[in-house]
Amino acid sequence: MADAEQGAIGGTPGFVHLRVHSAYSLLEGALPLKKILYKAAGDSQPAIAITDTNNLFVALEFSQKAMDDGLQPIIGCQVSIDMEDGLETEKRGGQQALVKLPSIVLLSATDAGYERLVDLVSRAYLGGEGNSTIHIRASWLDEIGTEGLIALTGASTGPIDMPLKDGHAAAAETRLLTLKRIFGDRLYVELQRHGTYDKRHEQKIIGLAYKHDLPLVATNEAFFPTRDDYDAHDALMAVAHNAIVSDDSRFRLSPDHYLKSRAEMEKLFADLPEALENTVEIARRCSFILKTRKPILPRFTGATADPEEAERAEALELRRQADASPAPPPILKRPNAPRRWSFAGRRKRGSTCASPSLACRQVTKRRITASGWNSN
């Protein structure tokens, strides 16, 4: 038990999850935040990253609740990226009309890194085209800088692995060098081992990383809580891709895309301890905690360097507007308004009619006319 708590690698945690999708990964993730934190705390994990697809919806809630549970939150995002090199990317299945863009994982290591990540995700939505998926561009990384951001290459759906699988080894290496130039020592080559993974392809990726002196990192892209939840999640994926469950050509995940324990991951990557160690290193490099703050509202009476003076000016302006507003009109009441009938047809208190018959309605109409109230 003590060995499990201390981890298998030199007294360190052994492994830290850096690629987990919550239910905010729309039509992809089936992991409620509460379930993620419960499983992480139950496995004595010191930290965990949530990297939803192209959004940061869970960031604030995750940061607060993880801290309450004694976990270090690592805020990140899996972002689709256009490398802008003209290389065609693969399409998956006949149901998908849009080109499949590769994706990378960006983790907020510092306050500045989180601000840049927010900027990137916002630009992806504001600057996107109607006929394309939400994505960022490689040139944006150069424009806004990447200081404070840690990048993972995206594994099998990343800009390195995808062209390498299609036989474009030179293009894959060029892209890797581009990312290395942009991120420097904050770039990690990501490895995943889901199901019957391609060992020959993994060796090529490892070779590229060693050739260019880049560190490896092990991840397990988790979409659902346990292996038993695979069938339910597979039905969700069929809905997401507008297909039926029995369609063999649609995109599928493997039963291994569940939130594994540290012991399972250490066993899976026992032959690459450096990839496990680097997950812990990345967690230690990430120090950003998202905290709540009061709303930052503009001064509607004009900016001023003195906050107290600005508040006094706003109070005077609000008083002036209140004094200048006209008095509300008086509430008019109908004279001698007759009683209304209940839906049950019962006689209300003070009424002389026992049922809403034609004779009673005529009597009521005469009373209304005599009172001077015109219902029209």
C-alpha positions as CSV (number, residue, x, y, z in Angstrom):
1,M,0.0,0.0,0.0
2,A,2.8,2.4,0.9
3,D,4.5,1.6,-2.4
4,A,1.3,2.4,-4.3
5,E,1.0,5.7,-2.6
6,Q,4.5,6.7,-3.1
7,G,4.6,5.6,-6.8
8,A,7.0,3.3,-8.6
9,I,9.5,5.9,-9.7
10,G,11.9,7.1,-7.0
11,G,9.2,8.1,-4.5
12,T,7.4,10.4,-7.1
13,P,3.7,10.0,-8.0
14,G,4.8,7.9,-11.0
15,F,2.3,9.3,-13.4
16,V,0.1,12.4,-13.8
17,H,-2.8,12.5,-16.3
18,L,-2.2,15.3,-18.8
19,R,-5.0,14.6,-21.3
20,V,-8.5,14.1,-19.8
21,H,-11.7,15.1,-21.5
22,S,-14.6,16.2,-19.3
23,A,-18.3,16.3,-20.3
24,Y,-17.6,19.8,-21.6
25,S,-15.8,18.1,-24.6
26,L,-19.2,18.3,-26.4
27,L,-20.3,15.1,-28.1
28,E,-17.0,13.5,-27.1
29,G,-16.4,13.5,-23.3
30,A,-18.6,11.5,-20.9
31,L,-16.7,12.3,-17.7
32,P,-18.4,14.6,-15.3
33,L,-16.0,16.8,-13.4
34,K,-17.1,15.3,-10.1
35,K,-16.3,11.8,-11.3
36,I,-12.8,12.9,-12.6
37,L,-11.9,14.4,-9.2
38,Y,-13.4,11.5,-7.3
39,K,-11.3,8.9,-9.2
40,A,-8.1,11.1,-9.1
41,A,-8.4,11.6,-5.3
42,G,-9.2,7.9,-4.8
43,D,-6.0,7.0,-6.7
44,S,-3.9,9.4,-4.6
45,Q,-3.0,11.4,-7.7
46,P,-1.5,14.8,-6.7
47,A,-2.4,16.6,-9.9
48,I,-4.5,16.1,-13.0
49,A,-5.1,18.1,-16.3
50,I,-8.3,18.6,-18.1
51,T,-7.9,19.3,-21.8
52,D,-11.3,19.6,-23.4
53,T,-11.6,20.0,-27.2
54,N,-11.4,23.6,-28.4
55,N,-12.9,25.1,-25.2
56,L,-12.1,26.2,-21.6
57,F,-15.7,25.9,-20.3
58,V,-14.7,23.8,-17.2
59,A,-11.6,25.8,-16.3
60,L,-12.9,27.9,-13.4
61,E,-15.1,25.2,-11.8
62,F,-12.2,22.6,-12.2
63,S,-9.7,24.9,-10.6
64,Q,-11.9,25.6,-7.6
65,K,-13.1,22.1,-6.9
66,A,-9.7,20.5,-7.5
67,M,-8.1,22.7,-4.9
68,D,-10.9,21.8,-2.5
69,D,-10.2,18.1,-3.0
70,G,-6.4,18.6,-2.5
71,L,-5.5,18.2,-6.2
72,Q,-3.4,20.5,-8.3
73,P,-5.5,21.5,-11.3
74,I,-3.7,21.8,-14.6
75,I,-5.8,23.8,-17.0
76,G,-5.3,23.0,-20.7
77,C,-7.0,22.6,-24.0
78,Q,-6.8,20.3,-27.0
79,V,-6.9,22.7,-29.9
80,S,-7.2,21.9,-33.6
81,I,-4.5,23.5,-35.5
82,D,-3.9,24.5,-39.2
83,M,-0.1,24.2,-39.7
84,E,-0.5,26.3,-42.8
85,D,1.9,24.2,-44.8
86,G,-0.6,23.1,-47.5
87,L,-0.4,19.4,-46.4
88,E,-3.6,17.6,-46.9
89,T,-4.9,15.8,-43.8
90,E,-6.9,12.6,-43.8
91,K,-10.7,12.3,-43.7
92,R,-12.2,9.7,-41.4
93,G,-15.2,7.9,-42.7
94,G,-17.8,8.9,-45.3
95,Q,-20.0,10.7,-42.7
96,Q,-17.4,13.5,-42.2
97,A,-17.6,16.3,-44.8
98,L,-14.9,18.5,-43.2
99,V,-11.2,17.9,-43.4
100,K,-9.8,16.4,-40.2
101,L,-7.3,18.9,-38.8
102,P,-4.6,17.7,-36.4
103,S,-4.6,18.8,-32.8
104,I,-2.1,19.7,-30.1
105,V,-2.5,20.0,-26.4
106,L,-1.6,23.3,-24.7
107,L,-1.2,23.5,-20.9
108,S,-1.2,26.7,-18.8
109,A,2.0,26.7,-16.8
110,T,1.8,30.4,-15.7
111,D,-0.7,33.3,-15.6
112,A,0.7,34.6,-18.8
113,G,0.3,31.2,-20.4
114,Y,-3.4,31.0,-19.4
115,E,-4.0,34.5,-20.9
116,R,-2.4,33.4,-24.1
117,L,-4.5,30.2,-24.2
118,V,-7.7,32.2,-23.7
119,D,-6.6,34.5,-26.5
120,L,-6.0,31.6,-28.8
121,V,-9.3,29.8,-28.1
122,S,-11.2,33.1,-28.4
123,R,-9.6,33.8,-31.8
124,A,-10.4,30.3,-33.0
125,Y,-14.1,31.1,-32.5
126,L,-14.1,34.7,-33.6
127,G,-11.9,34.2,-36.6
128,G,-13.2,30.9,-37.8
129,E,-14.8,30.3,-41.2
130,G,-18.3,28.9,-41.6
131,N,-17.2,25.9,-43.6
132,S,-14.4,24.7,-41.4
133,T,-14.0,23.3,-37.9
134,I,-13.0,25.5,-35.0
135,H,-9.2,25.8,-35.1
136,I,-6.1,28.0,-34.5
137,R,-3.4,28.7,-37.0
138,A,0.3,28.1,-36.5
139,S,1.1,31.7,-37.3
140,W,-1.0,32.9,-34.3
141,L,1.5,31.1,-32.0
142,D,4.2,33.3,-33.4
143,E,2.0,36.4,-33.2
144,I,1.0,36.2,-29.6
145,G,4.0,34.2,-28.3
146,T,4.0,31.0,-26.3
147,E,5.7,31.9,-23.0
148,G,3.9,30.2,-20.2
149,L,2.5,27.5,-22.4
150,I,3.6,23.8,-22.5
151,A,2.7,21.9,-25.7
152,L,2.2,18.2,-26.3
153,T,2.4,17.1,-30.0
154,G,-1.0,15.4,-29.9
155,A,-0.1,11.8,-30.4
156,S,-2.0,9.9,-33.1
157,T,-4.2,12.9,-34.0
158,G,-1.4,15.4,-33.9
159,P,0.4,17.3,-36.7
160,I,3.4,15.0,-36.5
161,D,1.8,11.5,-36.3
162,M,-0.8,12.1,-39.0
163,P,1.5,12.9,-41.9
164,L,4.0,10.3,-40.7
165,K,1.2,7.6,-40.9
166,D,0.4,8.8,-44.5
167,G,4.0,8.4,-45.6
168,H,5.0,12.1,-45.4
169,A,8.0,11.6,-43.2
170,A,9.8,14.8,-44.3
171,A,6.7,16.9,-43.7
172,A,6.3,15.4,-40.3
173,E,9.9,16.3,-39.4
174,T,9.5,19.8,-40.7
175,R,6.4,20.3,-38.6
176,L,8.2,19.0,-35.5
177,L,11.0,21.5,-36.0
178,T,8.4,24.2,-36.4
179,L,6.8,23.4,-33.1
180,K,10.2,23.1,-31.5
181,R,11.1,26.6,-32.8
182,I,7.9,28.0,-31.4
183,F,7.8,26.3,-28.0
184,G,11.5,25.6,-27.3
185,D,12.0,23.4,-24.2
186,R,8.3,23.5,-23.5
187,L,7.5,21.0,-26.3
188,Y,7.0,17.3,-25.5
189,V,6.5,14.5,-28.0
190,E,3.4,12.7,-26.9
191,L,3.0,8.9,-26.9
192,Q,-0.3,6.9,-26.3
193,R,-0.9,3.2,-26.2
194,H,-4.5,2.4,-26.8
195,G,-5.6,-1.1,-27.7
196,T,-3.4,-2.6,-30.4
197,Y,-1.3,0.5,-31.1
198,D,1.2,0.5,-34.0
199,K,4.5,-0.2,-32.4
200,R,6.4,0.4,-35.7
201,H,4.9,3.9,-35.9
202,E,5.8,4.6,-32.2
203,Q,9.4,3.7,-32.9
204,K,9.5,6.3,-35.7
205,I,8.0,8.9,-33.4
206,I,10.6,8.1,-30.7
207,G,13.3,8.2,-33.3
208,L,12.3,11.7,-34.3
209,A,12.2,12.9,-30.7
210,Y,15.7,11.5,-30.0
211,K,17.0,12.9,-33.2
212,H,16.0,16.4,-32.3
213,D,16.6,16.1,-28.5
214,L,13.0,16.4,-27.5
215,P,11.5,14.8,-24.4
216,L,8.9,12.1,-24.5
217,V,5.7,12.1,-22.5
218,A,3.1,9.4,-21.9
219,T,-0.6,10.2,-21.9
220,N,-3.9,8.3,-21.9
221,E,-6.6,10.3,-23.6
222,A,-9.6,9.6,-21.4
223,F,-13.2,10.1,-22.5
224,F,-15.2,7.9,-20.1
225,P,-14.8,6.6,-16.5
226,T,-14.3,2.9,-16.8
227,R,-13.9,0.2,-19.5
228,D,-17.5,-0.9,-18.8
229,D,-18.7,2.5,-20.1
230,Y,-17.3,2.0,-23.6
231,D,-20.5,0.8,-25.2
232,A,-22.5,3.8,-24.0
233,H,-19.7,6.2,-25.1
234,D,-19.6,4.5,-28.5
235,A,-23.2,5.3,-29.0
236,L,-22.5,8.9,-28.1
237,M,-19.7,8.9,-30.8
238,A,-22.2,7.5,-33.4
239,V,-24.5,10.4,-32.6
240,A,-21.7,12.9,-32.8
241,H,-20.7,11.7,-36.3
242,N,-24.3,11.4,-37.5
243,A,-24.0,7.7,-38.0
244,I,-25.6,4.5,-36.7
245,V,-23.9,2.3,-34.1
246,S,-23.5,-0.6,-36.5
247,D,-21.7,1.5,-39.2
248,D,-18.3,0.0,-39.5
249,S,-16.9,3.0,-41.4
250,R,-17.5,5.6,-38.7
251,F,-14.9,6.9,-36.3
252,R,-14.5,4.8,-33.2
253,L,-12.4,5.0,-30.0
254,S,-11.1,2.0,-28.2
255,P,-12.2,0.5,-24.8
256,D,-8.8,1.8,-23.5
257,H,-9.9,5.4,-23.6
258,Y,-11.0,5.4,-20.0
259,L,-9.5,7.1,-17.0
260,K,-6.8,4.7,-16.0
261,S,-5.1,4.5,-12.6
262,R,-1.4,5.4,-12.0
263,A,-0.6,1.7,-11.6
264,E,-2.1,0.9,-15.0
265,M,-0.2,3.6,-16.7
266,E,3.1,2.7,-15.0
267,K,2.7,-0.9,-16.1
268,L,1.7,0.2,-19.7
269,F,4.9,2.4,-20.1
270,A,7.2,0.3,-17.9
271,D,9.7,0.1,-20.9
272,L,9.8,4.0,-21.2
273,P,10.2,5.3,-17.6
274,E,11.3,8.7,-19.0
275,A,7.9,9.2,-20.6
276,L,6.3,8.6,-17.2
277,E,8.8,10.8,-15.3
278,N,8.1,13.7,-17.7
279,T,4.4,13.7,-16.8
280,V,5.4,14.5,-13.2
281,E,7.9,17.1,-14.5
282,I,5.2,18.9,-16.5
283,A,2.9,19.0,-13.5
284,R,5.7,20.6,-11.4
285,R,6.3,23.2,-14.2
286,C,2.6,24.2,-14.0
287,S,2.0,26.6,-11.2
288,F,-1.1,28.5,-12.5
289,I,-4.3,28.4,-10.4
290,L,-7.4,30.1,-11.8
291,K,-9.1,32.1,-9.0
292,T,-12.4,34.0,-8.9
293,R,-12.5,37.8,-8.9
294,K,-15.1,40.4,-8.9
295,P,-16.5,41.6,-12.2
296,I,-14.4,44.2,-14.0
297,L,-17.0,46.8,-15.1
298,P,-16.4,49.9,-17.1
299,R,-16.8,53.4,-15.5
300,F,-19.8,54.9,-17.3
301,T,-19.1,58.4,-16.2
302,G,-15.6,58.4,-17.6
303,A,-12.3,56.9,-16.5
304,T,-10.4,58.2,-13.6
305,A,-7.3,57.3,-11.7
306,D,-9.1,57.6,-8.3
307,P,-11.6,54.7,-7.8
308,E,-13.4,56.6,-4.9
309,E,-13.9,59.7,-7.0
310,A,-15.2,57.5,-9.8
311,E,-17.7,55.8,-7.5
312,R,-18.9,59.2,-6.2
313,A,-19.4,60.5,-9.7
314,E,-21.4,57.4,-10.7
315,A,-23.6,57.8,-7.6
316,L,-24.3,61.4,-8.4
317,E,-25.1,60.4,-12.0
318,L,-27.5,57.7,-10.9
319,R,-29.2,60.1,-8.5
320,R,-29.6,62.7,-11.3
321,Q,-31.2,60.1,-13.6
322,A,-33.6,59.0,-10.9
323,D,-34.7,62.6,-10.1
324,A,-35.2,63.3,-13.8
325,S,-37.3,60.2,-14.5
326,P,-41.1,60.9,-14.7
327,A,-43.3,59.5,-12.0
328,P,-45.0,56.2,-12.9
329,P,-48.6,56.4,-14.0
330,P,-51.3,55.6,-11.4
331,I,-52.7,52.1,-11.3
332,L,-56.4,52.3,-12.5
333,K,-58.9,50.0,-11.0
334,R,-62.2,48.9,-12.6
335,P,-65.3,50.3,-10.6
336,N,-67.5,47.6,-9.1
337,A,-65.6,44.9,-11.0
338,P,-67.7,41.7,-11.0
339,R,-66.5,38.4,-9.6
340,R,-65.0,36.0,-12.1
341,W,-66.0,32.4,-12.3
342,S,-63.6,29.6,-11.2
343,F,-62.6,27.0,-13.7
344,A,-64.6,24.4,-11.7
345,G,-67.8,26.3,-12.3
346,R,-68.4,26.8,-8.6
347,R,-70.0,29.9,-7.3
348,K,-67.6,32.4,-5.8
349,R,-68.3,34.3,-2.6
350,G,-70.8,37.1,-3.2
351,S,-72.1,35.8,-6.5
352,T,-75.9,35.2,-7.0
353,C,-75.5,32.6,-9.8
354,A,-75.1,28.9,-9.0
355,S,-73.7,28.0,-12.5
356,P,-72.3,29.8,-15.5
357,S,-75.5,29.5,-17.5
358,L,-76.7,31.8,-20.2
359,A,-79.1,33.6,-17.9
360,C,-76.3,34.2,-15.3
361,R,-74.1,35.6,-18.0
362,Q,-76.8,38.0,-19.1
363,V,-77.4,39.2,-15.6
364,T,-73.7,39.8,-15.1
365,K,-73.5,41.7,-18.4
366,R,-76.4,44.0,-17.3
367,R,-74.5,44.7,-14.0
368,I,-71.4,45.6,-15.8
369,T,-73.3,48.0,-18.1
370,A,-75.0,49.6,-15.2
371,S,-71.7,50.2,-13.4
372,G,-70.4,52.2,-16.3
373,W,-67.5,49.8,-17.1
374,N,-67.1,49.0,-20.8
375,S,-65.3,45.7,-21.2
376,N,-64.6,46.4,-24.9
